[in-house]
Amino acid sequence: MIHFPLSPSDAVTLHAQGRATLRAGGTDVVDRARNGLLVGDVIDLRDVQPDAMFGGVSSTAGLGVPPSLSIGALTRIAALDVPALDAWPGLREAARTLATPQVRAMATVGGGLLQANRCWYFRHPDLRADCHKAGGATCAARSGDALRHALFDVGPCISVHPSTLGCALLAYDATFTVLEAAGLRDAGTVEALFGSGADPTRDNQLPDGAVLYAVHVDTGAGDRSAYGRATGRTWAEWPLVEATVRVGPAGVVIAAGGVAPVPVRLRVAEQALGSGASAGEAIHRECASRQLLAQSAYKVDLLAGLVQALLDRADRRSL
């Protein structure tokens, strides 16, 4: 059954009544439905009349107060490629780069963060039954084609999370707000929203019954930042690796995607850069501190080259 709530609170009420899937732009949910991955009802947000926060972008950059940014979960991703985000160039570049123009015009920020993992084994109707993500006991990718899967082995599942926005917001130490039956609540960091990636049955840690309402950025404005990705021709919509770097008074922040089941901070590499290491040395130290997967080991050099290029671009922004 498909429900069409008229307000965010109506959506929360429906969501709390049982297992259901929220649908906004539908760019991922429709594909999941086609593959038989949806369980329970669908709550379509088509008719929701969002308030300014739930469906818009609010920035205090340039207003004489500490710059901050709030982005409603129903905001279309295309709406992030605007001058209001010039103070956070890494985030604006990520929004401008991900997917295709058609997808960016329909997809929402909330959907971009909460989209389901796109492992081709999990999404294949004949292969998912015993998949870890379906509660099973195997990972077909470990003995199959894992060239586009994770570099870091952090849990039973080795697929990668597809959220480019997650990678960018992680670099900006973003937080998020949820709407629950009791009202709005600050729910923690975007890093906590994704978790460690060790639980293969969850693509995120959004509290049960909650609706993602908005994300907030209070850091990074005025820092030098950049986003980039390395792709292959055939699958150009999905990066082999992606990263956002942010350089400020406190040092360098690196967030990476395409390397783990969730976007990850590369804290060992950040410390290495702070002690004078080159980008290549820093990334290799990061990788030496982790358990790597053999099929995707080529991503180490891709990531090192990408981070170097992003640091160079960020440095040019200070001139």
ZADO-1210 file (C-alpha; in nm, 4 decimals, padded with zeros to 6 digits):
<atoms>
<atom x="00.0000" y="00.0000" z="00.0000" code="MET" pos="1"/>
<atom x="00.1151" y="00.3558" z="-00.0735" code="ILE" pos="2"/>
<atom x="00.0359" y="00.6372" z="00.1707" code="HIS" pos="3"/>
<atom x="00.0439" y="01.0081" z="00.0827" code="PHE" pos="4"/>
<atom x="00.0859" y="01.2176" z="00.3993" code="PRO" pos="5"/>
<atom x="00.0295" y="01.5919" z="00.3788" code="LEU" pos="6"/>
<atom x="00.2779" y="01.7055" z="00.6441" code="SER" pos="7"/>
<atom x="00.6048" y="01.5908" z="00.8007" code="PRO" pos="8"/>
<atom x="00.4220" y="01.5006" z="01.1221" code="SER" pos="9"/>
<atom x="00.1723" y="01.2871" z="00.9267" code="ASP" pos="10"/>
<atom x="00.4668" y="01.1028" z="00.7705" code="ALA" pos="11"/>
<atom x="00.6141" y="01.0351" z="01.1144" code="VAL" pos="12"/>
<atom x="00.2807" y="00.9039" z="01.2424" code="THR" pos="13"/>
<atom x="00.2525" y="00.6631" z="00.9498" code="LEU" pos="14"/>
<atom x="00.6167" y="00.5617" z="00.9831" code="HIS" pos="15"/>
<atom x="00.5712" y="00.4792" z="01.3516" code="ALA" pos="16"/>
<atom x="00.2787" y="00.2459" z="01.2798" code="GLN" pos="17"/>
<atom x="00.4873" y="-00.0251" z="01.1176" code="GLY" pos="18"/>
<atom x="00.7643" y="-00.1152" z="00.8809" code="ARG" pos="19"/>
<atom x="00.7497" y="00.1119" z="00.5787" code="ALA" pos="20"/>
<atom x="00.9776" y="00.2824" z="00.3278" code="THR" pos="21"/>
<atom x="00.9844" y="00.6576" z="00.2783" code="LEU" pos="22"/>
<atom x="00.9886" y="00.7755" z="-00.0831" code="ARG" pos="23"/>
<atom x="01.0824" y="01.1303" z="-00.1821" code="ALA" pos="24"/>
<atom x="01.2486" y="01.1700" z="-00.5228" code="GLY" pos="25"/>
<atom x="01.2303" y="00.7941" z="-00.5675" code="GLY" pos="26"/>
<atom x="01.5547" y="00.7599" z="-00.7620" code="THR" pos="27"/>
<atom x="01.6636" y="00.4711" z="-00.5376" code="ASP" pos="28"/>
<atom x="01.3323" y="00.3461" z="-00.3969" code="VAL" pos="29"/>
<atom x="01.1840" y="00.2790" z="-00.7407" code="VAL" pos="30"/>
<atom x="01.4876" y="00.0705" z="-00.8315" code="ASP" pos="31"/>
<atom x="01.4622" y="-00.1223" z="-00.5055" code="ARG" pos="32"/>
<atom x="01.0940" y="-00.1913" z="-00.5701" code="ALA" pos="33"/>
<atom x="01.1811" y="-00.3235" z="-00.9163" code="ARG" pos="34"/>
<atom x="01.4319" y="-00.5607" z="-00.7567" code="ASN" pos="35"/>
<atom x="01.1894" y="-00.6822" z="-00.4921" code="GLY" pos="36"/>
<atom x="01.3782" y="-00.5235" z="-00.2029" code="LEU" pos="37"/>
<atom x="01.0993" y="-00.3203" z="-00.0415" code="LEU" pos="38"/>
<atom x="00.9275" y="-00.4598" z="00.2666" code="VAL" pos="39"/>
<atom x="00.5965" y="-00.3222" z="00.3916" code="GLY" pos="40"/>
<atom x="00.4144" y="-00.0086" z="00.2777" code="ASP" pos="41"/>
<atom x="00.5527" y="00.2948" z="00.0981" code="VAL" pos="42"/>
<atom x="00.5108" y="00.6425" z="00.2464" code="ILE" pos="43"/>
<atom x="00.5294" y="00.8782" z="-00.0504" code="ASP" pos="44"/>
<atom x="00.6243" y="01.2357" z="00.0452" code="LEU" pos="45"/>
<atom x="00.4942" y="01.3772" z="-00.2836" code="ARG" pos="46"/>
<atom x="00.2138" y="01.5799" z="-00.1226" code="ASP" pos="47"/>
<atom x="00.3997" y="01.6892" z="00.1910" code="VAL" pos="48"/>
<atom x="00.4039" y="02.0657" z="00.2323" code="GLN" pos="49"/>
<atom x="00.7468" y="02.1147" z="00.3917" code="PRO" pos="50"/>
<atom x="00.8340" y="02.4050" z="00.6152" code="ASP" pos="51"/>
<atom x="01.1341" y="02.6194" z="00.5243" code="ALA" pos="52"/>
<atom x="01.3729" y="02.3890" z="00.7097" code="MET" pos="53"/>
<atom x="01.2500" y="02.0503" z="00.5905" code="PHE" pos="54"/>
<atom x="01.2593" y="02.1523" z="00.2253" code="GLY" pos="55"/>
<atom x="01.5110" y="02.4327" z="00.1900" code="GLY" pos="56"/>
<atom x="01.8615" y="02.5676" z="00.2441" code="VAL" pos="57"/>
<atom x="01.9453" y="02.8262" z="00.5093" code="SER" pos="58"/>
<atom x="02.2887" y="02.9888" z="00.5286" code="SER" pos="59"/>
<atom x="02.4284" y="03.2617" z="00.7552" code="THR" pos="60"/>
<atom x="02.7491" y="03.3034" z="00.5526" code="ALA" pos="61"/>
<atom x="02.8260" y="03.6715" z="00.4969" code="GLY" pos="62"/>
<atom x="02.5690" y="03.7961" z="00.7501" code="LEU" pos="63"/>
<atom x="02.8187" y="03.9064" z="01.0144" code="GLY" pos="64"/>
<atom x="02.7608" y="03.6054" z="01.2425" code="VAL" pos="65"/>
<atom x="02.9450" y="03.2723" z="01.2639" code="PRO" pos="66"/>
<atom x="02.8646" y="03.1023" z="00.9348" code="PRO" pos="67"/>
<atom x="02.6355" y="02.8015" z="00.9484" code="SER" pos="68"/>
<atom x="02.4352" y="02.5984" z="00.7015" code="LEU" pos="69"/>
<atom x="02.1139" y="02.3978" z="00.7381" code="SER" pos="70"/>
<atom x="01.9753" y="02.1789" z="00.4599" code="ILE" pos="71"/>
<atom x="01.6320" y="02.0210" z="00.4760" code="GLY" pos="72"/>
<atom x="01.6038" y="01.6522" z="00.3956" code="ALA" pos="73"/>
<atom x="01.3495" y="01.7186" z="00.1173" code="LEU" pos="74"/>
<atom x="01.5819" y="01.9640" z="-00.0590" code="THR" pos="75"/>
<atom x="01.6631" y="01.8563" z="-00.4147" code="ARG" pos="76"/>
<atom x="02.0331" y="01.7899" z="-00.4616" code="ILE" pos="77"/>
<atom x="02.0420" y="02.0273" z="-00.7589" code="ALA" pos="78"/>
<atom x="01.9468" y="02.3075" z="-00.5179" code="ALA" pos="79"/>
<atom x="02.2858" y="02.2717" z="-00.3438" code="LEU" pos="80"/>
<atom x="02.4801" y="02.3925" z="-00.6474" code="ASP" pos="81"/>
<atom x="02.4095" y="02.7564" z="-00.5650" code="VAL" pos="82"/>
<atom x="02.6153" y="03.0602" z="-00.4533" code="PRO" pos="83"/>
<atom x="02.4797" y="03.0214" z="-00.0985" code="ALA" pos="84"/>
<atom x="02.7158" y="02.7249" z="-00.0635" code="LEU" pos="85"/>
<atom x="03.0262" y="02.9055" z="-00.1903" code="ASP" pos="86"/>
<atom x="03.1593" y="02.9116" z="00.1666" code="ALA" pos="87"/>
<atom x="03.1599" y="02.5293" z="00.1574" code="TRP" pos="88"/>
<atom x="03.3070" y="02.4543" z="-00.1879" code="PRO" pos="89"/>
<atom x="03.3714" y="02.0863" z="-00.1177" code="GLY" pos="90"/>
<atom x="03.0018" y="02.0323" z="-00.0480" code="LEU" pos="91"/>
<atom x="02.8888" y="02.2340" z="-00.3497" code="ARG" pos="92"/>
<atom x="03.1277" y="02.0428" z="-00.5768" code="GLU" pos="93"/>
<atom x="02.9987" y="01.7116" z="-00.4452" code="ALA" pos="94"/>
<atom x="02.6379" y="01.8120" z="-00.5173" code="ALA" pos="95"/>
<atom x="02.7344" y="01.9328" z="-00.8647" code="ARG" pos="96"/>
<atom x="02.9223" y="01.6127" z="-00.9503" code="THR" pos="97"/>
<atom x="02.7151" y="01.3221" z="-00.8232" code="LEU" pos="98"/>
<atom x="02.4977" y="01.1069" z="-01.0503" code="ALA" pos="99"/>
<atom x="02.3459" y="01.2800" z="-01.3553" code="THR" pos="100"/>
<atom x="02.1613" y="01.6140" z="-01.4013" code="PRO" pos="101"/>
<atom x="01.8311" y="01.4280" z="-01.4229" code="GLN" pos="102"/>
<atom x="01.8945" y="01.2446" z="-01.0965" code="VAL" pos="103"/>
<atom x="02.0140" y="01.5626" z="-00.9197" code="ARG" pos="104"/>
<atom x="01.6920" y="01.7374" z="-01.0235" code="ALA" pos="105"/>
<atom x="01.4783" y="01.4686" z="-00.8570" code="MET" pos="106"/>
<atom x="01.6853" y="01.3175" z="-00.5762" code="ALA" pos="107"/>
<atom x="01.6670" y="01.4674" z="-00.2291" code="THR" pos="108"/>
<atom x="01.9347" y="01.5250" z="00.0317" code="VAL" pos="109"/>
<atom x="01.7654" y="01.2807" z="00.2696" code="GLY" pos="110"/>
<atom x="01.7393" y="01.0157" z="00.0011" code="GLY" pos="111"/>
<atom x="02.0998" y="01.0706" z="-00.0996" code="GLY" pos="112"/>
<atom x="02.2161" y="01.0029" z="00.2554" code="LEU" pos="113"/>
<atom x="01.9823" y="00.7137" z="00.3273" code="LEU" pos="114"/>
<atom x="01.9894" y="00.5308" z="-00.0048" code="GLN" pos="115"/>
<atom x="02.0433" y="00.1572" z="00.0081" code="ALA" pos="116"/>
<atom x="02.3648" y="-00.0183" z="-00.0785" code="ASN" pos="117"/>
<atom x="02.3936" y="-00.1007" z="-00.4492" code="ARG" pos="118"/>
<atom x="02.5911" y="-00.4265" z="-00.4425" code="CYS" pos="119"/>
<atom x="02.4973" y="-00.6181" z="-00.7577" code="TRP" pos="120"/>
<atom x="02.4920" y="-00.9473" z="-00.5682" code="TYR" pos="121"/>
<atom x="02.2519" y="-00.8147" z="-00.3053" code="PHE" pos="122"/>
<atom x="02.0247" y="-00.6569" z="-00.5657" code="ARG" pos="123"/>
<atom x="02.0087" y="-00.9718" z="-00.7800" code="HIS" pos="124"/>
<atom x="01.6884" y="-01.1645" z="-00.6958" code="PRO" pos="125"/>
<atom x="01.8588" y="-01.5042" z="-00.7343" code="ASP" pos="126"/>
<atom x="02.1653" y="-01.4232" z="-00.5241" code="LEU" pos="127"/>
<atom x="02.0464" y="-01.2216" z="-00.2260" code="ARG" pos="128"/>
<atom x="01.8842" y="-01.4945" z="-00.0166" code="ALA" pos="129"/>
<atom x="02.2002" y="-01.5872" z="00.1750" code="ASP" pos="130"/>
<atom x="02.3597" y="-01.2402" z="00.1548" code="CYS" pos="131"/>
<atom x="02.4755" y="-01.0835" z="00.4815" code="HIS" pos="132"/>
<atom x="02.2709" y="-00.7747" z="00.4004" code="LYS" pos="133"/>
<atom x="01.9569" y="-00.9878" z="00.3886" code="ALA" pos="134"/>
<atom x="02.0472" y="-01.1522" z="00.7188" code="GLY" pos="135"/>
<atom x="02.2216" y="-01.4468" z="00.5530" code="GLY" pos="136"/>
<atom x="02.5603" y="-01.6014" z="00.6115" code="ALA" pos="137"/>
<atom x="02.7665" y="-01.5292" z="00.2983" code="THR" pos="138"/>
<atom x="02.9149" y="-01.2498" z="00.0905" code="CYS" pos="139"/>
<atom x="02.9171" y="-01.3478" z="-00.2761" code="ALA" pos="140"/>
<atom x="03.1497" y="-01.0591" z="-00.3590" code="ALA" pos="141"/>
<atom x="03.4312" y="-01.2076" z="-00.1513" code="ARG" pos="142"/>
<atom x="03.4584" y="-01.5012" z="-00.3898" code="SER" pos="143"/>
<atom x="03.3245" y="-01.3197" z="-00.6964" code="GLY" pos="144"/>
<atom x="03.3714" y="-00.9847" z="-00.8687" code="ASP" pos="145"/>
<atom x="03.4763" y="-00.7314" z="-00.6054" code="ALA" pos="146"/>
<atom x="03.6745" y="-00.4879" z="-00.8204" code="LEU" pos="147"/>
<atom x="03.4336" y="-00.2057" z="-00.7412" code="ARG" pos="148"/>
<atom x="03.3784" y="-00.3107" z="-00.3827" code="HIS" pos="149"/>
<atom x="03.5448" y="-00.1980" z="-00.0609" code="ALA" pos="150"/>
<atom x="03.9137" y="-00.1434" z="-00.0056" code="LEU" pos="151"/>
<atom x="03.8886" y="-00.1568" z="00.3752" code="PHE" pos="152"/>
<atom x="03.7625" y="-00.4820" z="00.5265" code="ASP" pos="153"/>
<atom x="03.5579" y="-00.3603" z="00.8240" code="VAL" pos="154"/>
<atom x="03.2852" y="-00.6232" z="00.8510" code="GLY" pos="155"/>
<atom x="03.1090" y="-00.9176" z="00.6860" code="PRO" pos="156"/>
<atom x="02.9842" y="-00.7091" z="00.3902" code="CYS" pos="157"/>
<atom x="03.2426" y="-00.5599" z="00.1529" code="ILE" pos="158"/>
<atom x="03.0139" y="-00.3485" z="-00.0650" code="SER" pos="159"/>
<atom x="03.0534" y="00.0313" z="-00.0635" code="VAL" pos="160"/>
<atom x="02.8058" y="00.2960" z="00.0408" code="HIS" pos="161"/>
<atom x="02.6957" y="00.5117" z="-00.2556" code="PRO" pos="162"/>
<atom x="02.6400" y="00.8447" z="-00.0759" code="SER" pos="163"/>
<atom x="02.8549" y="01.1210" z="-00.2227" code="THR" pos="164"/>
<atom x="02.6777" y="01.3741" z="-00.0009" code="LEU" pos="165"/>
<atom x="02.7675" y="01.1574" z="00.2974" code="GLY" pos="166"/>
<atom x="03.1339" y="01.1771" z="00.2024" code="CYS" pos="167"/>
<atom x="03.1177" y="01.5573" z="00.1752" code="ALA" pos="168"/>
<atom x="02.9141" y="01.6194" z="00.4909" code="LEU" pos="169"/>
<atom x="03.1434" y="01.3899" z="00.6879" code="LEU" pos="170"/>
<atom x="03.4378" y="01.6167" z="00.6028" code="ALA" pos="171"/>
<atom x="03.2453" y="01.9145" z="00.7424" code="TYR" pos="172"/>
<atom x="03.1596" y="01.7449" z="01.0739" code="ASP" pos="173"/>
<atom x="02.7899" y="01.7791" z="00.9908" code="ALA" pos="174"/>
<atom x="02.5149" y="01.6915" z="01.2360" code="THR" pos="175"/>
<atom x="02.1563" y="01.5895" z="01.1720" code="PHE" pos="176"/>
<atom x="01.8101" y="01.6442" z="01.3123" code="THR" pos="177"/>
<atom x="01.5270" y="01.3909" z="01.3121" code="VAL" pos="178"/>
<atom x="01.1530" y="01.4304" z="01.3445" code="LEU" pos="179"/>
<atom x="00.9908" y="01.1782" z="01.5761" code="GLU" pos="180"/>
<atom x="00.6492" y="01.1403" z="01.7344" code="ALA" pos="181"/>
<atom x="00.7716" y="01.3541" z="02.0250" code="ALA" pos="182"/>
<atom x="00.8979" y="01.6287" z="01.7930" code="GLY" pos="183"/>
<atom x="01.2326" y="01.7463" z="01.6555" code="LEU" pos="184"/>
<atom x="01.5533" y="01.6128" z="01.8067" code="ARG" pos="185"/>
<atom x="01.9221" y="01.6703" z="01.7439" code="ASP" pos="186"/>
<atom x="02.0391" y="01.3148" z="01.6780" code="ALA" pos="187"/>
<atom x="02.4174" y="01.3456" z="01.6519" code="GLY" pos="188"/>
<atom x="02.6786" y="01.3535" z="01.3792" code="THR" pos="189"/>
<atom x="02.6531" y="01.2355" z="01.0214" code="VAL" pos="190"/>
<atom x="02.9433" y="01.0045" z="01.1057" code="GLU" pos="191"/>
<atom x="02.7229" y="00.8426" z="01.3718" code="ALA" pos="192"/>
<atom x="02.4334" y="00.8282" z="01.1242" code="LEU" pos="193"/>
<atom x="02.6397" y="00.5944" z="00.9064" code="PHE" pos="194"/>
<atom x="02.8084" y="00.4043" z="01.1876" code="GLY" pos="195"/>
<atom x="03.1117" y="00.1816" z="01.1452" code="SER" pos="196"/>
<atom x="02.9790" y="-00.0338" z="00.8625" code="GLY" pos="197"/>
<atom x="03.0263" y="-00.3494" z="01.0698" code="ALA" pos="198"/>
<atom x="02.6533" y="-00.4374" z="01.0698" code="ASP" pos="199"/>
<atom x="02.5754" y="-00.5567" z="00.7159" code="PRO" pos="200"/>
<atom x="02.1979" y="-00.5458" z="00.7653" code="THR" pos="201"/>
<atom x="02.1911" y="-00.1661" z="00.8044" code="ARG" pos="202"/>
<atom x="02.2993" y="00.1019" z="00.5578" code="ASP" pos="203"/>
<atom x="02.2571" y="00.3670" z="00.8268" code="ASN" pos="204"/>
<atom x="02.1807" y="00.4052" z="01.1964" code="GLN" pos="205"/>
<atom x="01.8735" y="00.6305" z="01.1698" code="LEU" pos="206"/>
<atom x="01.6599" y="00.5663" z="01.4797" code="PRO" pos="207"/>
<atom x="01.3604" y="00.3406" z="01.4185" code="ASP" pos="208"/>
<atom x="01.0456" y="00.5365" z="01.3436" code="GLY" pos="209"/>
<atom x="01.2338" y="00.8621" z="01.2888" code="ALA" pos="210"/>
<atom x="01.2328" y="01.0753" z="00.9739" code="VAL" pos="211"/>
<atom x="01.5531" y="01.2518" z="00.8748" code="LEU" pos="212"/>
<atom x="01.4616" y="01.6205" z="00.8938" code="TYR" pos="213"/>
<atom x="01.7733" y="01.8274" z="00.8217" code="ALA" pos="214"/>
<atom x="02.1527" y="01.8319" z="00.8259" code="VAL" pos="215"/>
<atom x="02.3564" y="02.1142" z="00.9762" code="HIS" pos="216"/>
<atom x="02.7095" y="02.2426" z="00.9148" code="VAL" pos="217"/>
<atom x="02.8682" y="02.4852" z="01.1614" code="ASP" pos="218"/>
<atom x="03.2305" y="02.4272" z="01.0620" code="THR" pos="219"/>
<atom x="03.4363" y="02.4672" z="00.7507" code="GLY" pos="220"/>
<atom x="03.3140" y="02.8015" z="00.6173" code="ALA" pos="221"/>
<atom x="03.6258" y="02.9905" z="00.5098" code="GLY" pos="222"/>
<atom x="03.8385" y="02.6751" z="00.5155" code="ASP" pos="223"/>
<atom x="03.9910" y="02.5620" z="00.1890" code="ARG" pos="224"/>
<atom x="03.8127" y="02.2522" z="00.0668" code="SER" pos="225"/>
<atom x="03.7576" y="02.0423" z="-00.2447" code="ALA" pos="226"/>
<atom x="03.5702" y="01.7329" z="-00.3567" code="TYR" pos="227"/>
<atom x="03.6684" y="01.4914" z="-00.6329" code="GLY" pos="228"/>
<atom x="03.6248" y="01.1367" z="-00.7615" code="ARG" pos="229"/>
<atom x="03.8004" y="00.8805" z="-00.9768" code="ALA" pos="230"/>
<atom x="03.5694" y="00.6919" z="-01.2102" code="THR" pos="231"/>
<atom x="03.5786" y="00.4347" z="-01.4867" code="GLY" pos="232"/>
<atom x="03.4181" y="00.4954" z="-01.8257" code="ARG" pos="233"/>
<atom x="03.1606" y="00.2183" z="-01.8048" code="THR" pos="234"/>
<atom x="03.0340" y="00.3014" z="-01.4549" code="TRP" pos="235"/>
<atom x="03.1083" y="00.6740" z="-01.4530" code="ALA" pos="236"/>
<atom x="02.8005" y="00.7520" z="-01.2420" code="GLU" pos="237"/>
<atom x="02.9537" y="00.5625" z="-00.9482" code="TRP" pos="238"/>
<atom x="03.3078" y="00.6515" z="-00.8381" code="PRO" pos="239"/>
<atom x="03.5798" y="00.3973" z="-00.7806" code="LEU" pos="240"/>
<atom x="03.6951" y="00.6258" z="-00.5007" code="VAL" pos="241"/>
<atom x="03.5860" y="00.9733" z="-00.3940" code="GLU" pos="242"/>
<atom x="03.7077" y="01.2150" z="-00.1302" code="ALA" pos="243"/>
<atom x="03.6494" y="01.5534" z="00.0266" code="THR" pos="244"/>
<atom x="03.9400" y="01.7394" z="00.1863" code="VAL" pos="245"/>
<atom x="03.9121" y="02.0387" z="00.4164" code="ARG" pos="246"/>
<atom x="04.2133" y="02.2427" z="00.5212" code="VAL" pos="247"/>
<atom x="04.1800" y="02.4884" z="00.8091" code="GLY" pos="248"/>
<atom x="04.3495" y="02.6197" z="01.1222" code="PRO" pos="249"/>
<atom x="04.3029" y="02.2862" z="01.2985" code="ALA" pos="250"/>
<atom x="04.4680" y="02.0879" z="01.0195" code="GLY" pos="251"/>
<atom x="04.3508" y="01.8664" z="00.7361" code="VAL" pos="252"/>
<atom x="04.0309" y="01.6617" z="00.7290" code="VAL" pos="253"/>
<atom x="03.9883" y="01.3813" z="00.4741" code="ILE" pos="254"/>
<atom x="03.6642" y="01.1928" z="00.4174" code="ALA" pos="255"/>
<atom x="03.6569" y="00.9117" z="00.1631" code="ALA" pos="256"/>
<atom x="03.3892" y="00.7133" z="-00.0173" code="GLY" pos="257"/>
<atom x="03.4088" y="00.4040" z="-00.2343" code="GLY" pos="258"/>
<atom x="03.6453" y="00.2383" z="00.0120" code="VAL" pos="259"/>
<atom x="03.4164" y="00.0947" z="00.2833" code="ALA" pos="260"/>
<atom x="03.0519" y="00.0100" z="00.3536" code="PRO" pos="261"/>
<atom x="03.0156" y="00.3657" z="00.4875" code="VAL" pos="262"/>
<atom x="03.1909" y="00.6959" z="00.4129" code="PRO" pos="263"/>
<atom x="03.4968" y="00.7118" z="00.6393" code="VAL" pos="264"/>
<atom x="03.7311" y="00.9663" z="00.7939" code="ARG" pos="265"/>
<atom x="04.0967" y="00.8918" z="00.7196" code="LEU" pos="266"/>
<atom x="04.2320" y="00.9997" z="01.0562" code="ARG" pos="267"/>
<atom x="04.5692" y="00.8256" z="01.0288" code="VAL" pos="268"/>
<atom x="04.6305" y="01.0053" z="00.6996" code="ALA" pos="269"/>
<atom x="04.5186" y="01.3350" z="00.8544" code="GLU" pos="270"/>
<atom x="04.7745" y="01.2966" z="01.1343" code="GLN" pos="271"/>
<atom x="05.0454" y="01.2025" z="00.8859" code="ALA" pos="272"/>
<atom x="04.9804" y="01.5145" z="00.6782" code="LEU" pos="273"/>
<atom x="04.9990" y="01.7199" z="00.9970" code="GLY" pos="274"/>
<atom x="05.3458" y="01.5814" z="01.0653" code="SER" pos="275"/>
<atom x="05.4721" y="01.6760" z="00.7201" code="GLY" pos="276"/>
<atom x="05.4091" y="01.3614" z="00.5154" code="ALA" pos="277"/>
<atom x="05.3124" y="01.3865" z="00.1513" code="SER" pos="278"/>
<atom x="04.9615" y="01.2876" z="00.0405" code="ALA" pos="279"/>
<atom x="05.0919" y="00.9596" z="-00.0983" code="GLY" pos="280"/>
<atom x="05.2783" y="00.8751" z="00.2220" code="GLU" pos="281"/>
<atom x="04.9748" y="00.9694" z="00.4314" code="ALA" pos="282"/>
<atom x="04.7346" y="00.7492" z="00.2382" code="ILE" pos="283"/>
<atom x="04.9747" y="00.4566" z="00.2434" code="HIS" pos="284"/>
<atom x="05.0073" y="00.4937" z="00.6216" code="ARG" pos="285"/>
<atom x="04.6286" y="00.4945" z="00.6479" code="GLU" pos="286"/>
<atom x="04.6040" y="00.1800" z="00.4405" code="CYS" pos="287"/>
<atom x="04.8841" y="00.0118" z="00.6353" code="ALA" pos="288"/>
<atom x="04.6754" y="00.0634" z="00.9511" code="SER" pos="289"/>
<atom x="04.3755" y="-00.1186" z="00.8022" code="ARG" pos="290"/>
<atom x="04.2939" y="-00.4636" z="00.6706" code="GLN" pos="291"/>
<atom x="04.2736" y="-00.4395" z="00.2911" code="LEU" pos="292"/>
<atom x="04.0906" y="-00.6501" z="00.0350" code="LEU" pos="293"/>
<atom x="04.3110" y="-00.7888" z="-00.2410" code="ALA" pos="294"/>
<atom x="04.0833" y="-00.7388" z="-00.5436" code="GLN" pos="295"/>
<atom x="04.0422" y="-00.3679" z="-00.4770" code="SER" pos="296"/>
<atom x="04.3996" y="-00.2952" z="-00.3630" code="ALA" pos="297"/>
<atom x="04.4436" y="-00.0843" z="-00.6786" code="TYR" pos="298"/>
<atom x="04.2291" y="00.1786" z="-00.5017" code="LYS" pos="299"/>
<atom x="04.5198" y="00.2674" z="-00.2713" code="VAL" pos="300"/>
<atom x="04.7067" y="00.4489" z="-00.5473" code="ASP" pos="301"/>
<atom x="04.3836" y="00.5956" z="-00.6877" code="LEU" pos="302"/>
<atom x="04.3011" y="00.7400" z="-00.3472" code="LEU" pos="303"/>
<atom x="04.6546" y="00.8744" z="-00.2954" code="ALA" pos="304"/>
<atom x="04.6524" y="01.0529" z="-00.6306" code="GLY" pos="305"/>
<atom x="04.3030" y="01.1906" z="-00.5729" code="LEU" pos="306"/>
<atom x="04.3835" y="01.3296" z="-00.2284" code="VAL" pos="307"/>
<atom x="04.6992" y="01.4964" z="-00.3659" code="GLN" pos="308"/>
<atom x="04.4981" y="01.6584" z="-00.6446" code="ALA" pos="309"/>
<atom x="04.2343" y="01.7815" z="-00.3991" code="LEU" pos="310"/>
<atom x="04.4938" y="01.9266" z="-00.1627" code="LEU" pos="311"/>
<atom x="04.6507" y="02.1094" z="-00.4570" code="ASP" pos="312"/>
<atom x="04.3117" y="02.2472" z="-00.5610" code="ARG" pos="313"/>
<atom x="04.2307" y="02.3533" z="-00.2046" code="ALA" pos="314"/>
<atom x="04.5671" y="02.5285" z="-00.1737" code="ASP" pos="315"/>
<atom x="04.5022" y="02.7265" z="-00.4917" code="ARG" pos="316"/>
<atom x="04.1839" y="02.8576" z="-00.3346" code="ARG" pos="317"/>
<atom x="04.3900" y="03.0428" z="-00.0761" code="SER" pos="318"/>
<atom x="04.5685" y="03.2519" z="-00.3371" code="LEU" pos="319"/>
</atoms>
